Amino acid sequence: MIHFVGAGPGAEDLITVRGRRLISEAEVIIYTGSLVNPGLLSAAREDCQIYNSAHMTLDEVVSVMCEAHGRGLSVVRLHTGDPCLYGAVKEQMDLLEEKGIPYASCPGVSSFCGAASSLNLEYTLPGVSQTVIITRMEGRTAVPEGESVEALAAHHATMVFFLSAGMLKELCRRLIKGGYSLDTPAAIVYRATWEEEEKYVCTVGELEQTAREHGITKTAIIIVGDVAAHSHYERSKLYDASFETGYRAASQSPEK
């Protein structure tokens, strides 16, 4: 069995219990060395064969998996955050399926969740934003037609950008073109939950300058929207005393 495991956003103790167990049991681990905290490998067996995929091609990664499977060894493919977001796992899974090799996924804490925890931020504030758009700027990997920054910005939802910290001047231009103002709240979280984490709350118009002043060009989550500034919001109806739920009757206000 090949296990695709989410390593979490960075901090060693933010991997799931299942993920850590799979690491401790694995006889072969292929980890994303450019992004995964190497401290997570301390849970591996002493005789575990460890490969850094930062130096490998897709074919080389799959070849290691196939060879290990052929020898009856357990394999963990360790990806940063949650592999379902920008993890490039589908192409690996398809090749394994072609070869008849079984695999399973173990979710992880995504870095966009880690960034929110670093800022003590709630992405979905009633009356402010109830939608989160997770996307990226177009780079070497194209963005599908209809998913341009301008098109998505038109919704004025909370936006979270991966893989875009080195393109903030262009990101700002396109956000403005899509309808955001220069003073729209924004935030940059560099290496969320790592020991070297940095976080800065600013505005859309200040994104590029803020990143430049702090030398941030990669490995950062960009958040755009009013929730980044903890602006005025409505309280949840779920805990409102006058709101009846399946577990609690609504209280009556005393007559004056």
Secondary structure, DSSP 8 states (H G I E B T S, - for coil): -EEEEE-BSS-GGGS-HHHHHHHHH-SEEEE-TTTS-GGGGGGS-TT-EEEEGGG--HHHHHHHHHHHHHTT--EEEEESB-TTTT---HHHHHHHHHTT--EEEE----HHHHHHHHHT--S--TTT---EEEEE--SSS---TT--HHHHHTT--EEEEES-GGGHHHHHHHHHHHT--TTSEEEEEESTTSTT-EEEEEEGGGHHHHHHHTT--SSEEEEESGGGGT------GGG-TT---SS---------
